[in-house]
């Protein structure tokens, strides 16, 4: 994949001794997939009631280590770049050159509950989300199975097809505050012996604000070593 000429390369991270997939509830684990490296490009349609944008995101993942994101706007001009590590989010405004660094909790503005790197990684890969440690209650109806976890603060609901182990949707709802995330997963394409969702619809409710994001993946690769210029 093409990228801007980097001033420096980030290509190492402290990968976990125990794969993050082990954090996912055993009942949901068959829906999860791991790749040492994974990259994809997606067209995104963003709307929040005040602003609306069309842009492209180029995303690269090194399993349990780094997530790299490059955002391009019209005329294929890169406007922002970010890198997410285990404990931080770093962002560069490519138009102004301004750089910012935040703790990983910065992403709580989009994800209900206690966000961490692995939640973001699993969400991007279309894996089940290990957002709650509550027991998983299973309810099966024909091909669709509902997996519900709920504790004092967070409710997590997944729906999946147990015949081909593909997720249909996920709900994250903070019970204490008015915040929730709904995401649907469609248009599955084969990756190795697995399937990757190439069409996503995401709604994020934060108080009175509703953010809508529609994603259409048009290119993806697995296992190919990647660089993470920043």
Secondary structure, 3 states (H helix, E strand, C coil): CCCCCCCCEECCCCCCCCCHHHHCCCCCHHHCCCCCEEEEEEEEEEECCCCEEEEEEEEEEECCCEEEEEEECHHHCEEEEEEECCCEEEEEECCCCCEEEEEHHHHHHCCCCCCCHHHHHHHHHCCCCCCCCCCCEEEEECCEEEEEEECCCEEEEEEEECCCCEEEEEEEEECCCCEEEEEEEEEEEEECCEEEEEEEEEEEEECCEEEEEEEEEEEEEECCCCCEEC
